Amino acid sequence: MITIEDETTATLAARLKREREIRGWSLGQLADKSGVSKAMISKIERGEASPTATVLGRLSGALSLTVSALLSSASPVHHGVRKQAKQPLWSDPETGYVRRQVLSGQKIPLELVEVTLPPGKQVTMPASAYSFIQQAIWVLEGTLLFHEGDRVHHLDTGDSLELGPPQDCIFENKSPENCRYLVAVVRSSY
C-alpha cells in the first residue's frame, strides 16, 4: 500500500528535478547555490533518499520556492474541503519531525503547515528559506524554543510569533512531550 508520505517522497523527487531543469541548472549548480552535495541531490531526485528538514530548507531557498511548493505536485487548483487523510505528510528521517500540508493556497498566497516536533529534537532552517516569505508560528500543544538569529523566543501552548527579517532559525523542543505548532506562510511574490 502506498501511503501519502510515499507519494510526497515521489512528488519531491520529480519536483526537485523539474525545478532544477526548468532553470537549466546542473546538479553542480544547484549544489553550489544550496550548499547541498551533488550526491545527495541526485539521491533525492531518484527517490533513493529523503532529505532532512535542513536540507529541504536549503534546496527550497536556492530555488526560491517554499518548502510546501517543493513538496507538492503541480496539481490542478484545489477547491473545497481537503480532508485530513489527503493532506500531504512529510517526515524528517533524522529527527522524526512531521510536517502536514494543511492548506496550500492556489488563489491566495497563503500556506498552513502543521508540524509535530518530537521531544528533545531541533530542526535548523537557513535564512534563504525565508527570503521570499513572511510567516507566523502558533503553538497548538507543548513548548517551542524558537531561535531567530541571536534571539530565542519561548512559546507555550497558545502563544504565537510573527517572524522578522530572514535569519537562520532553529525550532527546538526541549520538553519531554511532542510540540505541535502551526506555521502560516504568506508568499511575498504571488
C-alpha positions as CSV (number, residue, x, y, z in Angstrom):
1,M,0.0,0.0,0.0
2,I,1.4,3.4,-1.0
3,T,1.0,6.0,1.8
4,I,0.6,9.8,1.4
5,E,4.1,10.0,2.8
6,D,5.4,7.7,0.0
7,E,3.6,9.9,-2.5
8,T,5.2,13.0,-1.1
9,T,8.6,11.5,-1.4
10,A,8.0,10.6,-5.1
11,T,6.5,14.1,-5.7
12,L,9.6,15.7,-4.1
13,A,11.9,13.7,-6.4
14,A,10.0,14.7,-9.5
15,R,9.5,18.3,-8.4
16,L,13.1,18.9,-7.5
17,K,14.4,17.5,-10.8
18,R,11.8,19.5,-12.8
19,E,12.6,22.8,-10.9
20,R,16.3,22.3,-11.5
21,E,15.9,21.5,-15.2
22,I,13.4,24.5,-15.7
23,R,16.2,26.7,-14.5
24,G,18.7,25.0,-16.7
25,W,20.9,24.1,-13.7
26,S,23.2,21.2,-13.5
27,L,23.4,19.2,-10.2
28,G,26.6,21.1,-9.5
29,Q,24.9,24.4,-9.9
30,L,22.1,23.5,-7.5
31,A,24.7,22.1,-5.1
32,D,26.6,25.4,-5.2
33,K,23.5,27.5,-4.7
34,S,22.1,25.4,-1.9
35,G,25.1,24.1,-0.1
36,V,23.8,20.5,-0.5
37,S,26.1,17.9,-2.1
38,K,25.5,16.8,-5.7
39,A,25.4,13.2,-4.4
40,M,22.5,14.0,-2.0
41,I,20.6,16.0,-4.6
42,S,21.0,13.1,-7.1
43,K,19.7,10.6,-4.5
44,I,16.7,12.8,-3.7
45,E,15.9,13.2,-7.4
46,R,16.0,9.4,-7.9
47,G,13.8,8.9,-4.8
48,E,16.6,7.0,-3.0
49,A,16.9,9.3,-0.1
50,S,14.6,11.6,1.9
51,P,16.3,14.9,2.8
52,T,16.4,16.2,6.3
53,A,14.3,19.3,7.1
54,T,17.5,21.4,7.0
55,V,18.4,20.1,3.5
56,L,14.9,20.7,2.3
57,G,15.1,24.3,3.5
58,R,18.4,24.8,1.7
59,L,17.0,23.4,-1.5
60,S,13.8,25.4,-1.3
61,G,15.7,28.6,-0.6
62,A,18.1,28.0,-3.5
63,L,15.1,27.5,-5.8
64,S,13.1,30.4,-4.3
65,L,10.2,28.1,-3.5
66,T,8.5,27.5,-0.3
67,V,9.1,24.0,1.3
68,S,5.4,23.4,0.7
69,A,5.8,24.1,-3.0
70,L,8.8,21.8,-3.3
71,L,6.9,19.0,-1.6
72,S,3.7,19.5,-3.7
73,S,3.0,18.4,-7.2
74,A,1.9,20.9,-9.8
75,S,-1.7,19.7,-9.4
76,P,-4.8,21.5,-10.6
77,V,-6.3,24.1,-8.4
78,H,-7.9,22.5,-5.4
79,H,-11.3,23.9,-4.3
80,G,-13.4,22.7,-1.4
81,V,-12.6,20.6,1.6
82,R,-9.2,18.9,1.8
83,K,-9.8,16.0,4.1
84,Q,-7.0,15.4,6.7
85,A,-6.3,12.0,5.2
86,K,-5.5,13.7,1.8
87,Q,-3.2,16.4,3.3
88,P,0.4,15.6,2.3
89,L,2.7,14.4,5.1
90,W,6.5,14.6,5.1
91,S,8.7,13.3,7.9
92,D,12.4,14.3,8.6
93,P,14.3,11.0,8.7
94,E,16.8,12.4,11.1
95,T,14.6,14.0,13.8
96,G,11.1,12.5,13.3
97,Y,9.7,16.0,12.7
98,V,6.4,15.5,10.9
99,R,5.0,18.2,8.6
100,R,1.4,18.2,7.3
101,Q,0.4,20.5,4.5
102,V,-3.0,21.6,5.8
103,L,-3.5,24.3,3.1
104,S,-1.6,25.4,0.1
105,G,-3.5,28.3,-1.3
106,Q,-3.8,28.4,-5.0
107,K,-5.9,31.6,-5.3
108,I,-4.3,33.3,-2.3
109,P,-0.6,33.4,-1.3
110,L,-1.2,31.5,2.0
111,E,0.0,28.2,3.2
112,L,-0.8,26.5,6.6
113,V,1.5,23.8,7.8
114,E,1.0,21.7,11.0
115,V,4.3,20.5,12.5
116,T,4.9,17.9,15.2
117,L,8.4,18.2,16.7
118,P,9.4,15.3,18.9
119,P,10.8,15.7,22.4
120,G,14.5,16.7,22.6
121,K,14.7,17.4,18.9
122,Q,15.6,20.5,16.9
123,V,15.4,21.5,13.3
124,T,17.6,24.2,11.7
125,M,16.4,26.2,8.7
126,P,18.6,28.6,6.7
127,A,17.7,32.2,6.2
128,S,17.5,31.6,2.4
129,A,14.3,29.5,3.0
130,Y,12.6,32.7,4.4
131,S,13.9,35.3,1.9
132,F,10.7,35.4,-0.1
133,I,8.0,34.7,2.5
134,Q,6.5,36.1,5.7
135,Q,5.5,33.7,8.4
136,A,4.0,33.3,11.8
137,I,4.0,30.4,14.3
138,W,1.2,29.4,16.6
139,V,1.9,26.7,19.2
140,L,-1.0,24.3,19.5
141,E,0.4,21.9,22.1
142,G,3.6,21.9,24.1
143,T,6.5,24.2,24.3
144,L,8.7,25.5,21.5
145,L,12.0,27.4,21.7
146,F,12.4,29.3,18.5
147,H,15.9,30.7,17.8
148,E,15.6,33.6,15.3
149,G,19.2,34.6,14.7
150,D,20.6,35.5,18.1
151,R,17.1,35.9,19.7
152,V,15.4,33.0,21.5
153,H,11.6,33.0,21.8
154,H,9.9,30.7,24.4
155,L,6.4,29.8,23.1
156,D,3.9,27.8,25.2
157,T,0.6,26.4,24.1
158,G,-1.5,29.2,22.6
159,D,1.4,31.5,22.1
160,S,2.2,33.0,18.6
161,L,5.1,34.8,17.0
162,E,5.4,36.8,13.8
163,L,8.8,36.3,12.3
164,G,11.0,39.3,11.4
165,P,13.5,39.6,8.6
166,P,15.1,36.4,7.2
167,Q,17.6,34.8,9.6
168,D,18.9,31.3,10.3
169,C,16.4,29.7,12.6
170,I,16.2,26.8,14.9
171,F,12.9,25.1,16.0
172,E,13.7,23.3,19.3
173,N,11.7,21.1,21.7
174,K,13.5,20.6,25.0
175,S,10.4,19.3,26.7
176,P,9.6,15.6,27.3
177,E,6.4,15.9,25.2
178,N,5.7,16.5,21.5
179,C,5.4,20.1,20.4
180,R,2.7,20.7,17.8
181,Y,2.6,24.0,16.1
182,L,1.0,25.7,13.0
183,V,3.1,27.7,10.6
184,A,1.2,30.3,8.5
185,V,3.2,31.3,5.4
186,V,2.4,34.2,3.1
187,R,4.4,34.2,-0.1
188,S,5.8,37.6,-0.9
189,S,5.7,37.2,-4.7
190,Y,2.5,35.9,-5.9
